[in-house]
């Protein structure tokens, strides 16, 4: 059974930092691209960052502020978010997408609120 579980969300003031974690189980971790997406109220879900074994991609809106990483031994991915802005407020979702098939799995999401 595949499980994708996010943690680390919360309330933070503008300019602050948060670190999100995503723990995967039930998959062969090395075959999957791990991605972070977010969805704000009234908006579509959008890509934040993805990381495979060989490449990293960021949305323009988070470049220079967010850092994505992965730890194969822990079957986990992380999103370090610095210099947070109110417009970063959203539910953040972790995704595991197989590099060679159509398999894709989502976590339940974790709320990030940036407000003073």
N, C-alpha and C positions, 0 to 999 in steps of 0.2 A: 504494500500500500504506500503510495507516494504522499508525502507530507511536506508542505512548504510553510514555514512558520516565521513570521516577522516579529520583531520586538524592538524596543528602544524609542518609540515615539513619545511625545509629550508636549508640554507647553514651555516655550522658551521666548525670551525677549529678543527683539530685533538686534542683530549683531552677535547673537549667541551661537552655540554649537550643539549639535546632537549627533549621536552615532546610532544608526540603525543596523540591526543584525537580521540575517535570514538563514535559518537552519533547514537543510534539506535532508530527507531520508527516503529510502525506497527507489533511488535512482543511481545510475553510474555517473557520479558527479562530473567526471572529466569529459563526458560526452555532451554536456549541457552548457549553453551560454546562459549566464545569470544576468538578469536585468532588474533594474528598479524603474518603476513607473509611478505616476501620481495622478490623482484626480481631485480637483477642487470642485466645490458645489457649482452646478450649472455648466461645468466644463467637461470636455472629453478626457479620457485617460490619455496621458502623454508620457513619452519616453523621458526618463531622467538620465540613465546611464546603463551601459551594458559592458560585460566583461567575459571574455573567453580565455582560453589558455594563452592566446597570442595577441589579443587586441582589446582595446578599451575605447569606448565611445561615450561622449557626453552631449547632452543638449546644450545649445549655445547659452541658454539662460542660467546654467549652473557651472559652466567652465570657470576654473580658477577658484571656485568656492567649495565644490563637492569633490570627494575622492572615493572611487569605488575600488573594492579589493575583494579577493577571495582566498579561502584557505581550504585546499583540497583535503587535508588531513581531518579537518573538522567538518567538511562538507557544508561550508558556510560562505556566505557573501556578506559584505558590509558596505555601508554608505556613510562616510564621514561628511557631515554637513557643517560648514563654517560660514560665518558672515550671513546668517540667515536673515531673510527679509519677510515682511508680512505676505508677500505674494508667493512665498514657498509653502504657505498653509495649504494642506491637502491631506488626503489619505494616501499613504505610500504603500505600494504593492511590490512584492518580490515575484519574479517570474523565472522559471527554469524552462528553457527551450532547447530541445535536442538539435544538435548541429546537422543531423543527417536525415531526420524524419520529421513528421508533423507533430510529434508529442510536445505538449506545452502545459505547464502546471503553474497555478497561481496560488499565492498565499491569501490570507483573509484580510490583509491590510493593517496598517497601524497609523493612527492619527498624529499628524504633526501640526501644531498650531504656533504661529509666530505672532506674538502680540505683547504690547506693553500694558 
